Amino acid sequence: MEVSGPAIITGAAGGIGRAIALRFVDFKCRNLTLVDQNADGLAETKDLIFKQDPSVVVHTISCDLTADGAPEMVVRESFEKFNALYHLVNCAGTPGGFATSQETDIDMFDRVQSLNVRAAWLLQKAAIQRMLTQNAINGERGSIVNIGSLVSHVGLPALSAYTTSKHALLGMTRSEAVDFASEGIRINLVAPGLVSTDLGRAIPAEIRDHHLTPVLKRTPMGRFATPQEVANCVAFLSSQLAAYITGINLPIDGGYSAM
C-alpha cells in the first residue's frame, strides 16, 4: 500500500495528526507539508519523521488557520514547494469545551466553527482547485480525508458547538465527494470515537468521569483508540486500495455506532 504524491496534513504537531504523518511516511509518501499553530510540536514531528526516514522532504507551516487567507496560503505554498498536491488531511480542530447551547457564548461557537468548518472548507476548496489542474496518478487527481468524530453522526451531551461543527464537516465531505468524483478526486471522512492522546489525558479527572467515562462504558470494545489506529484508516483511504471509495463516513469507535 502506498500514499503516492505530495500531501498536506493539518493539526500535525501531535496526537492524531502526527500519527497520520508518520503513517504516510510508512506508506512511501516522500513530500509532506505539515501545518499547525504549535511550531515546537511541528518541529518534534519533523524530527520523528527524519528518524524514521531521512529521505522524506518535510515542509512545515506554523500558522493560525482561522486567519484570513491562511488556508489558501497553506495550499499555495505547498503546491509551489512540491509542484503538485495529491493528498489533503484536514485534522486541525478544537472541541471548544463541554457545554450545551445555553452555556456557550457566540464567541466560543464562532471559534469552533471557524477552525473546524470554515478553515477545513477553505483548505478543501483550495486543494481541489489545485488538484483539478494536475495529471492523474493511477486515475486519480487527488484524495482528501477529513477528520470528523463520533459526533459527526450521533449526539452526545454538552457538546453543542463541537457536534454542530463535526456534522457540518460530514455534510461538506459528502457534497463535495459527489461534485468531484468524476474529476478523479475522492473525499472521505473518518469518525473516531474516544482516542488516547496527550490532549485527552490532560482533561481534568472530574470532566473525564462525567463526560467521557459513560461513552467508554457504552463502547463494545471497552477501550480508547490509539492515534495510530486512526492513522491506519486515513492512510488506507488515501491509498489506491480505496480507489473506489468516496463520500463515506468511516467510524473508528470500537463498535459504539453499532449499538
C-alpha positions as CSV (number, residue, x, y, z in Angstrom):
1,M,0.0,0.0,0.0
2,E,1.3,3.4,-1.0
3,V,0.3,7.0,-0.5
4,S,1.7,8.5,-3.7
5,G,2.3,12.2,-4.3
6,P,2.7,15.3,-2.0
7,A,0.4,15.7,1.0
8,I,-0.8,18.4,3.3
9,I,-1.6,17.4,6.9
10,T,-3.0,19.9,9.3
11,G,-3.0,19.5,13.1
12,A,0.3,17.7,12.7
13,A,2.0,18.9,15.9
14,G,0.8,15.9,17.9
15,G,-1.8,13.3,18.5
16,I,-3.8,12.0,15.5
17,G,-2.2,14.5,13.0
18,R,1.3,13.4,14.0
19,A,0.4,9.7,13.7
20,I,-1.0,10.3,10.3
21,A,2.2,12.0,9.1
22,L,4.3,9.1,10.4
23,R,2.0,6.5,8.8
24,F,2.1,8.3,5.4
25,V,5.9,8.0,5.6
26,D,5.5,4.3,6.2
27,F,3.4,4.1,3.0
28,K,6.1,5.9,0.9
29,C,4.8,9.5,0.9
30,R,8.0,11.4,0.3
31,N,6.8,15.0,0.3
32,L,4.9,16.3,3.3
33,T,3.6,19.8,4.3
34,L,2.8,19.8,8.0
35,V,0.6,22.5,9.4
36,D,-0.1,23.6,13.0
37,Q,-0.2,26.6,15.2
38,N,2.2,24.8,17.6
39,A,5.7,25.4,16.0
40,D,7.5,23.3,18.6
41,G,5.2,20.4,18.1
42,L,5.7,20.6,14.3
43,A,9.5,20.5,14.9
44,E,9.1,17.4,17.0
45,T,7.0,15.7,14.3
46,K,9.6,16.6,11.7
47,D,12.4,15.1,13.8
48,L,10.4,11.9,14.3
49,I,9.9,11.6,10.5
50,F,13.6,12.1,9.8
51,K,14.5,9.4,12.3
52,Q,12.1,7.1,10.5
53,D,13.2,8.1,7.0
54,P,15.8,10.8,6.4
55,S,14.9,10.9,2.7
56,V,11.5,12.5,3.2
57,V,11.2,16.2,2.4
58,V,9.1,17.9,5.1
59,H,7.9,21.5,4.8
60,T,6.4,22.9,8.0
61,I,4.0,25.9,8.2
62,S,3.1,27.3,11.6
63,C,0.0,29.4,11.3
64,D,-3.5,30.2,12.6
65,L,-5.8,28.5,10.1
66,T,-8.6,30.8,11.2
67,A,-6.8,33.9,10.0
68,D,-8.0,35.4,6.7
69,G,-6.1,33.9,3.8
70,A,-4.3,31.3,5.9
71,P,-5.9,28.2,4.3
72,E,-5.2,29.4,0.8
73,M,-1.7,30.3,1.7
74,V,-1.0,26.8,3.0
75,V,-2.2,25.2,-0.2
76,R,-0.4,27.7,-2.4
77,E,2.9,27.3,-0.5
78,S,2.8,23.5,-0.5
79,F,1.9,23.4,-4.2
80,E,4.8,25.8,-5.1
81,K,7.2,23.7,-2.9
82,F,6.4,20.3,-4.4
83,N,4.7,21.3,-7.8
84,A,1.8,19.0,-7.0
85,L,-0.8,18.2,-4.4
86,Y,-2.4,14.7,-4.2
87,H,-3.5,14.5,-0.6
88,L,-5.1,16.7,2.0
89,V,-5.9,15.6,5.5
90,N,-8.0,18.1,7.5
91,C,-7.0,17.2,11.1
92,A,-6.8,20.6,12.8
93,G,-9.7,21.2,15.1
94,T,-10.8,22.3,18.5
95,P,-13.5,20.8,20.9
96,G,-14.5,24.2,22.4
97,G,-15.3,22.7,25.8
98,F,-18.1,20.7,27.2
99,A,-21.3,22.9,27.1
100,T,-24.8,23.0,26.0
101,S,-26.1,25.8,23.8
102,Q,-27.3,27.6,26.9
103,E,-23.8,27.6,28.3
104,T,-22.0,28.5,25.1
105,D,-21.5,32.2,24.1
106,I,-21.4,33.2,20.5
107,D,-17.7,33.9,20.6
108,M,-16.9,30.3,21.6
109,F,-19.3,29.0,19.0
110,D,-17.7,31.1,16.3
111,R,-14.2,30.0,17.3
112,V,-15.1,26.3,17.0
113,Q,-16.9,26.7,13.6
114,S,-14.1,28.9,12.3
115,L,-11.4,26.2,12.7
116,N,-13.5,23.0,12.4
117,V,-15.6,24.1,9.5
118,R,-14.6,27.3,7.8
119,A,-10.8,26.6,7.7
120,A,-11.4,23.0,6.6
121,W,-13.8,24.1,3.9
122,L,-11.4,26.7,2.6
123,L,-8.5,24.2,2.6
124,Q,-10.6,21.7,0.7
125,K,-11.7,24.3,-1.8
126,A,-8.2,25.5,-2.4
127,A,-6.8,21.9,-2.6
128,I,-9.5,20.9,-5.1
129,Q,-8.7,23.9,-7.3
130,R,-5.0,22.7,-7.5
131,M,-5.9,19.1,-7.9
132,L,-8.0,19.9,-10.9
133,T,-5.0,21.3,-12.7
134,Q,-2.7,18.3,-12.4
135,N,-2.3,15.0,-14.2
136,A,-3.8,11.9,-12.6
137,I,-1.8,9.2,-10.9
138,N,-3.4,5.8,-11.4
139,G,-6.5,7.5,-12.5
140,E,-6.7,9.9,-9.5
141,R,-6.1,13.6,-9.3
142,G,-6.3,13.7,-5.5
143,S,-7.7,12.4,-2.2
144,I,-9.0,14.4,0.7
145,V,-9.7,12.9,4.2
146,N,-11.5,15.0,6.8
147,I,-11.1,14.0,10.4
148,G,-14.6,14.0,11.9
149,S,-15.8,12.5,15.1
150,L,-18.3,10.1,16.7
151,V,-20.4,13.3,16.9
152,S,-20.4,13.6,13.2
153,H,-23.3,11.2,13.2
154,V,-24.5,10.9,16.8
155,G,-25.3,13.4,19.6
156,L,-23.6,13.4,22.9
157,P,-24.4,15.6,25.9
158,A,-22.9,19.0,26.4
159,L,-21.0,19.2,23.1
160,S,-23.3,21.6,21.2
161,A,-20.7,23.7,19.3
162,Y,-18.4,20.8,18.5
163,T,-21.2,18.5,17.4
164,T,-22.5,21.2,15.1
165,S,-19.1,21.6,13.5
166,K,-18.5,17.8,13.0
167,H,-21.9,17.3,11.5
168,A,-21.1,20.1,9.1
169,L,-17.8,18.5,8.2
170,L,-19.6,15.3,7.2
171,G,-22.0,17.3,5.0
172,M,-19.2,19.1,3.3
173,T,-17.4,15.7,2.7
174,R,-20.5,14.1,1.1
175,S,-21.5,17.1,-1.0
176,E,-18.0,17.7,-2.5
177,A,-17.4,14.0,-3.0
178,V,-20.4,13.9,-5.3
179,D,-19.3,17.1,-7.0
180,F,-15.8,16.0,-7.9
181,A,-15.9,12.2,-8.2
182,S,-16.0,12.4,-12.0
183,E,-12.8,14.6,-11.9
184,G,-10.8,11.9,-10.2
185,I,-10.9,13.4,-6.7
186,R,-12.0,11.3,-3.7
187,I,-13.2,12.9,-0.5
188,N,-13.9,10.9,2.7
189,L,-14.3,11.3,6.4
190,V,-13.2,9.2,9.3
191,A,-15.1,9.5,12.6
192,P,-13.0,8.5,15.6
193,G,-14.7,7.8,18.9
194,L,-12.6,8.2,22.1
195,V,-8.9,8.4,21.2
196,S,-6.0,8.3,23.7
197,T,-3.9,11.5,23.1
198,D,-1.8,13.8,25.3
199,L,-4.6,16.4,25.0
200,G,-7.2,14.0,26.1
201,R,-5.2,12.8,29.1
202,A,-4.8,16.4,30.2
203,I,-8.6,16.8,30.7
204,P,-9.4,17.1,34.4
205,A,-10.5,13.8,36.0
206,E,-13.9,15.3,37.1
207,I,-14.7,16.2,33.5
208,R,-13.4,12.9,32.1
209,D,-15.6,11.0,34.6
210,H,-18.7,13.0,33.8
211,H,-18.4,13.2,30.0
212,L,-16.0,10.5,28.7
213,T,-16.5,7.5,31.0
214,P,-20.2,7.0,30.0
215,V,-19.1,6.9,26.3
216,L,-16.3,4.4,27.2
217,K,-18.7,2.2,29.1
218,R,-21.1,2.1,26.1
219,T,-18.2,1.2,23.7
220,P,-18.3,-2.6,23.0
221,M,-14.5,-2.9,22.7
222,G,-14.2,-1.1,26.1
223,R,-11.1,1.0,25.4
224,F,-9.9,4.2,23.7
225,A,-8.5,4.0,20.2
226,T,-4.8,4.9,19.6
227,P,-3.8,7.7,17.2
228,Q,-2.1,5.0,15.1
229,E,-5.4,3.1,14.6
230,V,-7.0,6.3,13.2
231,A,-3.9,6.9,11.1
232,N,-4.1,3.4,9.6
233,C,-7.6,4.2,8.3
234,V,-6.6,7.6,6.9
235,A,-3.7,6.0,5.1
236,F,-5.9,3.3,3.6
237,L,-8.5,5.9,2.4
238,S,-5.6,7.9,0.9
239,S,-4.2,5.0,-1.0
240,Q,-5.1,3.2,-4.2
241,L,-6.6,0.4,-2.1
242,A,-9.5,2.7,-1.6
243,A,-9.7,3.8,-5.3
244,Y,-13.5,3.1,-5.5
245,I,-14.4,4.7,-2.1
246,T,-15.6,8.3,-1.9
247,G,-18.1,10.2,0.2
248,I,-18.0,7.7,3.1
249,N,-18.2,8.2,6.9
250,L,-15.9,5.6,8.4
251,P,-16.5,5.2,12.2
252,I,-13.4,4.2,14.2
253,D,-15.2,3.9,17.5
254,G,-14.8,0.4,18.9
255,G,-18.4,-0.6,17.9
256,Y,-20.1,2.4,19.5
257,S,-22.0,3.2,16.3
258,A,-23.3,-0.3,16.1
259,M,-25.2,-0.1,19.4
